[in-house]
Amino acid sequence: MENSFLFQAIIYLAAAIICVPIAKKLGMGSVLGYLLAGIIIGPYVLEFIGEEGESIMHFAEFGVVMMLFLIGLELEPAKLWQMRAMITRIGLSQVLITTAAFLGIMIIAGFSWQISLAVSMSLSLSSTAIVLQSLKEKNQMNSSAGKNSFAVLLMQDIAVIPMLAIIPLLTVAGDALSTDHHGSPIEQFPGWIQTLFVFGAVGLVVVLGRFAFVPVLRMIARTRLRELFVAAALLIVVGIAFLMEVVGLSPALGTFLAGVILANSEFKHELESDLDPFKGLLLGLFFIAVGASINFGLIGEKAIMIISITLGILLLKTLVLLSVGKYAKLGLDQNLIFAIGLSQVGEFSFVTYSFASQLQILDKPTNDILMAITAISMTITPFLILLNEKLILPKVGTLEKEKKEADVVDEKHSVIIVGFSHFGSTIGRFLRASGIKATILDNDSDRVDLLRKMGFKVYYGDATRADLLEAAGAHDAKILISAIDSPETNFLLVETAKKHFPHLELMIRAKSRADAYELMEMEVGNIYREHLDSSIRLAKDALVKLGFRSHTVHRLGQNFIKYDEEALKELVKVKHDQKEYISSVRRSIEMQEKLLSSERLRKFTLNDHTWDSEAMKGK
């Protein structure tokens, strides 16, 4: 048994390591890579995983449990209150309209209202993991589509709680679909009592969270043993999950509630930091399990029906989301990203299916079909997002808007700025205040519309395309400034500019040293690490408050940046040799501190008193 378990663990990890990089290389995203890995190692392809699939569902359940805890941990009440208008207006509209649409269709199709409501609520949910990961990978979290998608997902996460409370009520007026019971302690009670158990368990968790869990974590934190703190937090999570299971609720719901409670404590960030390394792996295991659990035998027998229903669900959800997005005044391209991204059925649905099956609302054949439909919709989504990005947006959104803007581009400037969010707009405002005009490009149409209302002349489009740079006057311009937040987009922009407009002086934003190294290897001479100057400015202000003279601090700051930039040029040569890199970093830090110390000792001023270097040495 142990060897079998270890062998399965090796298979899971090896499949992920092989499939995910390939999927990302093809532009499909890591989620699809995990799903494909599960399909390949599953019982219908390579057969590394048996058909019984019990071990797979254990992986899936554990993945859902941990994922929901981390999602709950991110739901800070302050953040929810800040987003309350968008969550209720956009998110609640999507959940209610989608549920109502599916409910009507299923009742017309002849299903009982109990089954129809349970299934409709499940189908209204989208995949938090797929959507958020896709938005983050494509750097769209701060776009209009990203913000509205996040609001919808938050509402769906919250809506799962009342959904799981409503499902037991559906057994009151409906006949049990089977007489088999699975030993849940609450199954022997009427539906209304089961609902009381649900609310009672939720209330108990909230009370314990306020008066027991957080104080216990405080006590454990005083030991200053990180592993003990993590163990205590996990014990609370598992304990709540067990409590929920005892009263007949999903363990995943319990961990979600635990995360919400701990999100309001002082330990939120420490827990996120401790658990973050495991988050990606756990999500990966979950999606591998989903891919491996797809019943291709059932799909083969009822292929036309299952595929037709899946495509119908995707289409209906897309139409509802397009309507909601239009109500939210999203531009066409942003609305397509929003609607297609959220069109799948989500991982929360596996939880509601399981609960409804446990309460005999869904029979096994129906549950298997719903599982297959959900898994297929999740698998198809990355392809739909890619199709939208590569084929639909260029025809419906991007080119249409660029053509509109081309009619009014009647001037060329010596400077082109790409990306006009906070970083880029600061650059643009400073240049304009100094009498320098720039051609500004941004690929978020809603932000472009907003900036125009603020008085900026901004053009919509993807600046990594040579034809757009050409239209923006790149042949005549002198400087191309990239203020884009995404390193991958910056790398692509540099390649395009160097290939088609080699005369341009490139000035590129870098988020970190690693990004700076990549740009240096691409022979970019002007690299601006986004936190360097602000970090030095803060340190300079701290020195002034400690009594240093302003002009001395300014000189020290300038020299620090100078030495750091020089060190960067040397470090990039050995960045692939970890041992040599670490050694070089240590030498550069020592040299940097020595040079700055020499500068400071040469003329050190503090509280309006000056010491020479010898006096300072003897202090």
C-alpha positions in Angstrom: 0.0 0.0 0.0 2.8 2.4 0.9 4.7 1.7 -2.3 1.5 2.2 -4.2 0.8 5.6 -2.5 4.4 6.7 -3.1 4.2 5.6 -6.7 1.0 7.6 -7.3 2.7 10.6 -5.7 5.6 10.3 -8.1 3.2 10.0 -11.0 1.2 13.0 -10.0 4.3 15.2 -9.6 6.0 14.0 -12.7 2.9 14.5 -14.8 2.6 18.1 -13.5 6.3 18.9 -14.1 6.1 17.6 -17.7 2.6 18.9 -18.7 2.4 22.4 -17.1 5.6 23.9 -18.7 4.4 22.6 -22.1 0.9 24.1 -21.6 2.4 27.5 -20.5 4.8 27.5 -23.4 1.8 27.1 -25.7 0.1 30.0 -24.0 -2.6 27.8 -22.5 -1.9 28.5 -18.8 -1.0 26.2 -15.9 -4.5 25.2 -15.0 -5.0 23.5 -18.3 -1.6 21.8 -17.9 -2.7 20.3 -14.6 -6.0 19.1 -16.1 -4.3 17.5 -19.1 -1.8 15.9 -16.8 -4.7 14.3 -14.9 -6.3 13.1 -18.1 -3.1 11.5 -19.3 -2.3 9.6 -16.1 -5.9 8.7 -15.6 -7.7 5.4 -16.2 -8.6 6.1 -19.8 -5.1 7.0 -21.3 -1.9 5.7 -19.6 -3.8 4.0 -16.8 -1.4 5.0 -14.0 -4.5 5.7 -11.9 -7.1 3.0 -11.5 -10.7 3.3 -12.6 -12.0 3.2 -9.1 -10.7 6.7 -8.5 -11.1 6.8 -4.7 -7.6 7.9 -4.1 -8.1 10.6 -6.8 -11.1 12.0 -5.0 -9.2 12.1 -1.7 -6.6 14.3 -3.5 -9.4 16.4 -4.9 -11.2 16.8 -1.6 -7.9 17.8 0.1 -7.1 20.3 -2.6 -10.6 21.8 -2.3 -10.3 22.0 1.5 -7.0 23.8 1.4 -8.0 26.0 -1.5 -11.1 27.2 0.2 -9.2 27.9 3.4 -6.8 30.2 1.5 -9.7 31.9 -0.3 -11.4 32.5 3.0 -8.2 33.9 4.4 -8.2 36.6 1.7 -11.8 37.7 2.5 -11.0 40.6 4.8 -14.2 42.3 6.0 -12.7 45.7 5.3 -12.0 44.7 1.7 -15.5 43.2 1.3 -17.0 46.5 2.7 -14.9 48.5 0.3 -16.1 46.5 -2.6 -19.7 46.1 -1.4 -21.3 48.0 -4.2 -19.5 46.0 -7.0 -20.0 42.7 -5.2 -23.7 43.2 -4.7 -24.5 45.0 -8.0 -22.4 42.8 -10.3 -21.7 39.6 -8.3 -25.2 39.1 -6.8 -26.8 39.9 -10.2 -24.7 37.2 -11.9 -25.6 34.5 -9.3 -29.3 35.2 -9.2 -29.8 35.6 -12.9 -27.8 32.6 -13.8 -29.5 30.4 -11.2 -33.0 31.6 -12.3 -32.1 30.9 -16.0 -31.0 27.4 -15.3 -33.9 26.7 -12.9 -36.4 27.7 -15.6 -34.8 25.6 -18.3 -34.6 22.5 -16.0 -38.2 22.7 -14.8 -39.3 23.1 -18.4 -37.2 20.0 -19.2 -39.2 18.0 -16.7 -36.9 17.9 -13.6 -38.4 18.3 -10.2 -37.9 21.8 -8.7 -35.8 20.3 -5.9 -33.2 18.8 -8.3 -33.5 21.9 -10.6 -32.7 24.3 -7.8 -29.8 22.3 -6.4 -28.2 21.9 -9.9 -29.0 25.5 -10.9 -27.2 27.0 -7.9 -24.2 24.8 -8.6 -24.1 25.7 -12.3 -24.1 29.5 -11.4 -20.7 29.2 -9.8 -17.4 29.7 -11.7 -13.9 28.5 -11.0 -12.1 30.9 -8.7 -8.8 29.1 -9.3 -9.0 29.1 -13.1 -10.2 32.7 -13.4 -7.8 34.3 -10.9 -4.8 32.4 -12.1 -5.5 33.2 -15.7 -6.0 36.9 -14.9 -2.8 37.0 -12.9 -0.8 35.2 -15.6 -2.0 37.6 -18.2 -1.6 40.7 -15.9 -5.3 41.6 -16.1 -6.1 41.8 -12.4 -6.2 45.6 -12.4 -8.1 45.9 -15.6 -11.9 46.5 -15.6 -12.5 42.9 -16.5 -10.2 41.7 -13.7 -11.8 43.9 -11.0 -15.4 42.8 -12.0 -14.4 39.2 -12.3 -12.9 39.4 -8.7 -16.1 40.9 -7.4 -18.2 38.1 -9.0 -16.0 35.4 -7.6 -16.1 36.9 -4.1 -19.9 36.9 -4.3 -19.9 33.3 -5.5 -17.6 32.3 -2.6 -19.9 33.9 -0.1 -23.0 32.5 -1.8 -21.9 28.9 -1.2 -22.8 29.3 2.5 -26.5 30.0 1.9 -26.5 27.4 -0.9 -25.3 24.7 1.4 -27.9 25.8 3.9 -30.7 25.7 1.4 -29.9 22.3 -0.1 -31.1 20.3 3.0 -34.5 22.1 2.8 -35.0 20.6 -0.7 -35.5 17.2 1.0 -38.6 18.3 2.8 -41.0 18.2 -0.1 -39.2 15.7 -2.2 -39.1 12.0 -2.1 -35.7 10.4 -1.5 -34.2 9.2 -4.8 -32.7 6.2 -3.1 -33.0 4.5 0.3 -29.2 4.1 0.7 -27.8 6.2 3.5 -24.2 7.0 4.0 -24.1 7.4 7.8 -24.4 11.2 8.1 -25.7 11.9 11.6 -28.2 14.5 10.4 -29.9 12.3 7.7 -32.3 10.9 10.3 -33.8 14.4 11.0 -36.4 16.3 8.9 -35.0 18.9 6.5 -35.8 21.9 8.6 -33.9 20.5 11.5 -31.0 19.8 9.2 -31.0 23.4 8.2 -30.9 24.4 11.9 -27.8 22.2 12.2 -26.2 24.1 9.3 -26.8 27.6 10.8 -25.9 26.2 14.3 -22.6 24.9 13.1 -21.8 28.2 11.3 -22.7 30.1 14.4 -20.5 27.9 16.6 -17.5 28.3 14.3 -17.9 32.1 14.4 -18.1 32.1 18.3 -15.2 29.7 18.6 -13.2 31.8 16.2 -13.6 35.0 18.2 -13.2 33.6 21.7 -11.0 30.5 21.3 -9.1 30.1 18.1 -7.4 33.5 17.9 -6.4 33.4 21.6 -4.9 30.0 21.1 -2.9 31.2 18.1 -1.6 34.2 20.2 -0.5 31.7 22.9 1.3 29.5 20.3 2.9 32.6 18.6 4.6 33.5 21.9 6.7 30.3 21.6 8.3 31.8 18.5 8.3 28.3 16.8 7.1 28.8 13.3 6.3 25.2 12.6 4.3 24.9 15.8 2.3 28.0 14.8 1.5 26.5 11.4 0.6 23.2 13.0 -1.8 24.9 15.4 -3.5 26.8 12.6 -3.9 23.5 10.6 -5.2 21.8 13.7 -7.9 24.5 13.9 -8.7 24.1 10.2 -8.9 20.3 10.3 -10.9 20.5 13.6 -13.5 22.8 12.1 -13.7 20.6 9.0 -14.3 17.5 11.2 -17.0 19.4 13.1 -18.8 20.3 9.8 -18.5 16.7 8.6 -20.1 15.4 11.9 -23.1 17.6 11.5 -23.5 16.7 7.8 -21.8 19.7 6.1 -19.0 19.7 3.7 -15.5 19.9 5.3 -14.6 22.4 2.5 -17.3 24.8 3.8 -15.8 24.5 7.3 -12.3 25.4 6.2 -13.7 28.3 4.2 -15.3 29.6 7.3 -12.1 29.1 9.2 -10.2 31.1 6.7 -12.8 34.0 6.9 -12.5 34.1 10.7 -8.7 34.1 10.6 -8.7 36.8 7.9 -9.8 39.2 10.5 -7.0 38.4 12.9 -3.5 39.7 13.3 -2.2 36.4 12.0 -3.6 36.7 8.5 -0.4 37.7 6.7 1.8 35.2 8.7 -0.6 32.4 7.7 -0.6 33.4 4.1 3.2 33.6 4.1 3.6 30.2 5.8 1.1 28.5 3.5 1.8 30.2 0.2 4.5 27.7 -0.9 1.9 24.9 -0.7 -0.9 26.8 -2.4 0.2 26.2 -6.0 1.0 22.6 -5.4 -2.3 21.9 -3.7 -4.3 23.6 -6.5 -2.2 21.6 -9.0 -3.1 18.3 -7.3 -6.7 19.3 -7.2 -6.8 20.0 -11.0 -4.8 16.8 -11.7 -7.4 14.9 -9.7 -10.3 16.6 -11.6 -8.7 15.7 -14.9 -8.1 12.1 -13.8 -11.6 11.7 -12.5 -13.4 12.6 -15.8 -15.4 9.5 -16.7 -14.6 9.1 -20.3 -16.6 5.9 -20.4 -19.7 7.8 -19.5 -18.8 10.6 -21.9 -18.2 8.0 -24.7 -21.7 6.5 -24.1 -23.5 9.8 -23.9 -21.0 12.0 -25.8 -23.5 14.0 -27.8 -25.7 14.7 -24.8 -22.9 15.7 -22.4 -21.0 17.8 -24.9 -24.2 19.6 -26.0 -25.2 20.3 -22.4 -21.7 21.6 -21.6 -21.6 23.9 -24.6 -25.2 25.1 -23.8 -24.1 25.9 -20.2 -21.1 27.8 -21.4 -23.1 29.7 -23.9 -25.9 30.6 -21.5 -23.5 31.7 -18.8 -21.5 33.8 -21.3 -24.7 35.5 -22.5 -25.8 36.3 -18.9 -22.3 37.6 -18.0 -22.2 39.7 -21.2 -25.5 41.3 -20.0 -24.1 41.9 -16.5 -20.9 43.3 -18.0 -22.8 45.7 -20.2 -24.8 46.8 -17.1 -21.5 47.4 -15.4 -20.5 49.6 -18.5 -17.5 47.4 -19.5 -16.1 48.0 -23.0 -16.6 45.3 -25.6 -13.2 43.8 -25.3 -13.2 43.9 -21.4 -16.7 42.4 -21.4 -15.6 39.5 -23.6 -12.7 38.8 -21.3 -15.0 39.0 -18.3 -17.8 36.8 -19.7 -15.7 34.1 -21.4 -13.4 33.9 -18.4 -16.3 33.2 -16.0 -18.4 31.0 -18.2 -17.2 27.6 -16.8 -18.7 25.7 -13.9 -16.4 26.0 -10.9 -14.7 23.8 -8.3 -17.3 24.8 -5.6 -19.8 22.8 -7.6 -18.1 19.6 -6.7 -18.8 20.4 -3.1 -22.5 21.2 -3.7 -22.9 18.0 -5.9 -21.4 15.9 -3.1 -23.7 17.5 -0.5 -26.8 17.1 -2.7 -25.9 13.4 -3.4 -25.4 12.8 0.3 -28.9 14.1 1.0 -30.3 11.9 -1.8 -31.4 14.9 -3.9 -29.2 13.7 -6.8 -28.8 10.1 -7.8 -25.4 8.6 -8.8 -25.9 8.7 -12.7 -27.0 12.4 -12.5 -24.1 13.2 -10.2 -21.6 11.5 -12.6 -23.0 13.5 -15.6 -22.7 16.7 -13.7 -19.2 15.9 -12.6 -18.2 15.2 -16.2 -19.9 18.4 -17.5 -18.2 20.5 -14.8 -14.7 19.0 -15.5 -15.1 19.4 -19.3 -16.2 23.0 -18.9 -13.2 23.7 -16.7 -10.9 22.0 -19.3 -12.4 23.9 -22.2 -12.2 27.3 -20.5 -8.4 27.9 -21.1 -8.9 27.1 -24.8 -11.9 29.5 -24.9 -9.8 32.2 -23.2 -7.0 31.6 -25.7 -9.4 31.6 -28.6 -10.9 34.9 -27.4 -7.4 36.4 -27.0 -6.0 35.3 -30.4 -9.1 35.4 -32.7 -12.1 37.2 -31.3 -10.5 40.3 -29.6 -8.4 41.3 -32.6 -11.5 41.3 -34.8 -14.1 42.5 -32.5 -12.3 44.6 -29.9 -8.7 45.6 -30.6 -8.6 46.3 -34.3 -12.0 48.1 -34.2 -10.7 50.5 -31.5 -7.4 51.0 -33.1 -9.0 51.9 -36.4 -11.2 54.4 -34.6 -8.1 55.9 -33.0 -6.1 56.0 -36.2 -8.5 58.5 -37.6 -7.5 61.0 -35.0 -3.7 60.4 -34.7 -2.5 63.5 -36.5 0.8 64.2 -34.7 4.0 62.4 -33.9 6.2 62.9 -30.8 9.8 62.1 -30.0 8.6 60.0 -27.0 6.3 57.0 -26.9 5.0 55.8 -23.5 3.6 52.3 -23.3 1.4 51.5 -20.3 -0.4 54.4 -18.5 -1.5 53.1 -15.1 0.0 54.7 -12.0 3.6 54.2 -12.9 3.2 55.4 -16.5 0.9 58.3 -15.7 3.4 59.7 -13.3 6.0 59.7 -16.1 3.6 61.2 -18.5 2.5 64.0 -16.2 6.1 64.9 -15.3 7.1 65.1 -19.0 4.0 67.1 -19.9 4.6 69.5 -17.1 8.2 69.9 -18.4 6.9 70.8 -21.9 7.5 67.4 -23.5 4.6 65.7 -25.4 4.4 62.0 -25.7 2.3 59.5 -27.7 0.7 57.2 -25.1 -0.5 53.6 -25.7 -2.4 51.4 -23.3 -4.2 48.0 -23.9 -7.0 48.5 -21.3 -9.8 50.2 -23.2 -11.8 51.2 -20.1 -8.7 52.8 -18.6 -8.2 54.6 -22.0 -11.7 56.0 -21.8 -11.2 57.1 -18.2 -7.9 58.8 -19.0 -9.4 60.7 -21.9 -12.0 62.1 -19.6 -9.2 63.3 -17.4 -7.6 65.1 -20.3 -5.0 62.7 -21.5 -4.7 61.8 -25.2 -4.3 58.0 -24.9 -4.6 55.4 -27.7 -5.8 51.9 -27.3 -3.8 48.9 -28.5 -1.2 46.2 -28.0 2.2 47.9 -28.3 4.0 44.6 -28.8 2.7 44.7 -32.3 5.0 46.3 -34.8 2.2 47.8 -36.9 0.8 49.7 -33.9 4.2 51.1 -33.0 4.6 52.1 -36.6 1.2 53.9 -36.5 2.4 55.6 -33.3 5.4 57.1 -35.0 8.1 54.7 -33.8 10.2 55.3 -37.0 10.5 59.1 -36.2 10.5 58.8 -32.3 13.7 59.0 -30.3 12.7 57.3 -27.0 10.3 54.4 -26.2 9.4 54.2 -22.5 7.7 51.0 -21.2 5.8 51.5 -17.9 4.1 48.1 -18.3 3.6 46.0 -15.1 4.1 42.6 -16.8 7.7 41.5 -17.3 6.7 39.0 -20.1 5.0 41.8 -22.0 8.1 44.0 -21.6 10.3 41.3 -22.9 8.1 40.9 -26.0 8.0 44.7 -26.5 11.8 44.9 -26.3 12.1 42.1 -28.9 9.7 43.8 -31.3 11.3 47.3 -30.9 14.8 46.0 -31.4 13.8 44.0 -34.5 11.7 46.7 -36.2 13.0 50.0 -34.7 16.6 49.5 -33.7 17.2 53.3 -33.5 14.9 53.7 -30.6 16.4 54.4 -27.1 14.6 51.9 -24.9 13.8 52.9 -21.3 12.1 49.9 -19.6 10.5 49.3 -16.2 11.6 46.3 -14.3 9.8 44.8 -11.3 12.8 43.1 -9.7 16.5 42.3 -10.1 15.5 39.1 -11.9 13.6 41.1 -14.5 16.5 43.5 -14.8 18.9 40.6 -15.5 16.7 39.4 -18.3 16.5 42.9 -19.8 20.3 43.3 -19.5 20.8 40.0 -21.4 18.6 41.5 -24.1 21.0 44.4 -24.2 18.7 47.0 -22.8 20.8 49.8 -21.5 18.2 51.8 -19.6 16.5 49.7 -16.9 14.5 51.2 -14.0 13.7 48.9 -11.1 10.4 50.2 -9.8 11.1 50.0 -6.1 14.8 51.1 -6.1 14.3 54.9 -6.1 11.3 54.9 -3.7 13.3 52.6 -1.3 16.3 54.9 -1.4 14.1 58.0 -1.0 12.5 56.4 2.2 16.0 55.5 3.6 17.2 59.1 2.8 14.2 60.6 4.7 14.9 58.3 7.6 18.5 59.5 7.8 17.4 63.1 7.7 15.0 62.5 10.6 17.9 61.0 12.5 19.9 64.2 12.1 21.9 63.8 8.9 22.4 66.9 6.7 20.1 66.8 3.6 23.0 67.4 1.1 25.0 64.6 2.7 22.1 62.2 2.5 21.4 63.1 -1.1 25.0 62.4 -2.0 25.0 59.1 -0.2 21.7 58.1 -1.9 23.0 58.9 -5.4 26.2 57.0 -4.7 24.3 54.0 -3.4 22.3 53.8 -6.6 25.4 54.3 -8.7 27.3 51.4 -6.9 24.2 49.2 -7.1 23.8 49.7 -10.8 27.5 48.9 -11.4 27.3 45.8 -9.2 24.2 44.7 -11.3 26.3 44.6 -14.5 28.8 42.2 -12.8 26.2 40.0 -11.1 24.3 39.3 -14.4 27.4 37.5 -15.7 27.2 34.9 -13.0 23.4 34.7 -12.2 23.1 31.1 -13.5 25.9 29.9 -11.2 24.2 30.0 -7.7 27.4 29.4 -5.8 29.4 32.1 -7.7 26.4 34.4 -7.6 26.0 34.3 -3.8 29.7 34.9 -3.4 29.6 37.8 -5.9 26.6 39.3 -4.0 28.5 39.1 -0.7 31.6 40.8 -2.3 29.5 43.5 -3.9 27.6 44.3 -0.7 30.9 44.6 1.3 32.4 46.8 -1.4 29.3 49.0 -1.6 29.2 49.5 2.2 33.0 50.1 2.2 32.7 52.8 -0.5 29.8 54.5 1.2 31.5 54.3 4.5 34.5 56.1 3.0 32.3 58.7 1.6 30.5 59.2 4.9 33.7 59.3 7.0 35.3 61.8 4.7 32.8 64.4 5.9 30.2 63.2 8.3 27.7 65.7 9.6 25.3 65.0 12.5 23.2 67.5 14.5 25.2 70.4 13.0 28.5 69.1 14.4 31.3 67.8 12.1 33.9 65.2 12.9 36.8 64.3 10.7 37.4 60.7 9.7 39.9 60.1 12.6 37.5 61.4 15.2 34.7 59.2 13.9 36.9 56.2 14.0 37.6 56.8 17.7 33.9 57.5 18.5 
